[in-house]
Amino acid sequence: MIKTLATAVAGAVIGLSLSLPASAAGLVTYEIMDDAITASLTGKNGDAAKGRNLAINRKKGNCLACHAMPIPEQAFHGNIGPDLKGVGSRYKAGELRLRVVDPKVVNEDTIMPAFYRAAGLNRVMKKFQGKTVLSADEVEDIVAYLTTLK
């Protein structure tokens, strides 16, 4: 019952327009509409080639740790998260952006980390406290890449 209520509340929150303030870490303010951040964090489109490199970089996006991807030259694709092949056909850029920025807004039970959130996180190594995994530019680059996966 509690989980159902929490899920209903989360669903209601997603249905609203939320504006999240920039933090002391200098994060860009963004607005969540339904299940998306429709506006680019940087005001411009990202670079898909850079996004591909970030997605496979084990110290940045590290998407391969959990997801299979259409990158056959890379070994050791994960199978915890959904396969990203065709993700650009399943989701709009704004929906992908929200899932990269803070996937718990969409699914509170996900184990996927928030890549553009610096506060309210658990078990963060001291050297990473108050920092995001990706910059706003890097988020946009990954979103640009993911949208090419049709």
N, C-alpha and C positions, 0 to 999 in steps of 0.2 A: 504494500500500500504506500509506504513512504517513497519507494523508488518510483512508483507510478505517479505520485504527486510531484516529485522532483522533476520527472520527465515532462509532465504537463506544464509545470512552471517554466522549465527550460524552453519548451515549445512556444509558450506564450511570449517569452522574452525574445526569442528569435523572430517572432512575427512583428515585433516592434522595431522602430528605428532607434538604434543605439549609437551614441557618439562617445567614443572613448578618448579621454584627454591624453595629451602628450605627457610623458613622465619626465622625471629628472634625468633619465638616461637619454633624453632628446628624441624620443620616439615621435613619429609623425602621428597626428590626430587622424582618425579614420571613422567612418560611419558604417555601421552594419545595418543593412536593409534586408529583411527576411533572412535568407541564409547566405548572404554575400556581402563582400566589400566591393561595391561596384566601381568606385573611383581608384585609380592608380595611387599608390602611396607616394609616388614621386611626381605625379602629374604627367608622366610620359610612359610609353611602352618600354618594356624590358627587352633585352637582347637574348633571343632564344639560344644562340650558340653558347653564350656565357652561362645561361641557365642550365644547359645540358652538362656543362663542366661542373657547375656547383652541385647538381643533383647526384653526380657520381663521386664527388669529392668527399672522402671519409671524414674530413674535419669541418665540413660545412653542411650541405644539405643531407648528405649520406642517405639518400632515398633508397639506395640499393640494400641497405641493412634490413629493411622491412618489406620492400616492394620488388616484385619482378618488373623489369622494364624492357622495352624494345632496344636494348643496347647489348647485342650478342657478344661483343668483344670484351665485355666485363664479366668476370666470373663472380660466383657467389651472390646471386640475387636472393633476396629474402622472400618469405612466403607468409609472414605474419599479417601484413596489410594487403589490401587488394592489388591486383596486377594493374599497373599504370598504362598498359597498352590500351589505346582508345579512350583514355581519360579526357582528352580534349573534345571528344564527341559526346561524352556523358555530362560534362559540366561546363558552364560558362566561366570566363576568366574571373569574374567576381566571386564565384563559388569556390574556385580553386584558391584564390587569394585568401579567403577566410580560412580555408582548411590548412593553408601553410602558416598564416599569421597565428591563429589560435584554434586548433581543431576541436577543443573542448566546448566551444560555443555551439557546435553542431552535434557533437557526441560526447557527453560528459564522461563516458566510460572508456574513451579511446586511450591507447597508450602512446599515440603519436605525440611528440613534443610540440610545444608552441615555439615556432621559429622566430617570431617577432613579438615577444612579450618578455618583460624583464622583472615583473613583480608578481607576487602571488604564486610562485612556483615552489615545488617541494624538492628537497634533497639536491640542491644545486651546489656544485663544488665552489669553494670560496673564490677562486680566481674568475669564476663566471658570474658571480652574484651581481645583480644590477645591470647585466649585459644581455643582449639578444644574441641568438645564434647567427641570424642573418641580418644584414642591413636592409633598409627599405629598397635600395637599388637591387640587392640580391634577391629579395622576395619577388620583385617585378621581373627579374631575369628568369627565375624558376617558373613563374606563372606563364611567361611568354613561351618557354620551352614546353611546359605541360599542355598548353593549348595547341601545340603542333602535333601532339600524339592523337591522331584521328584514327 
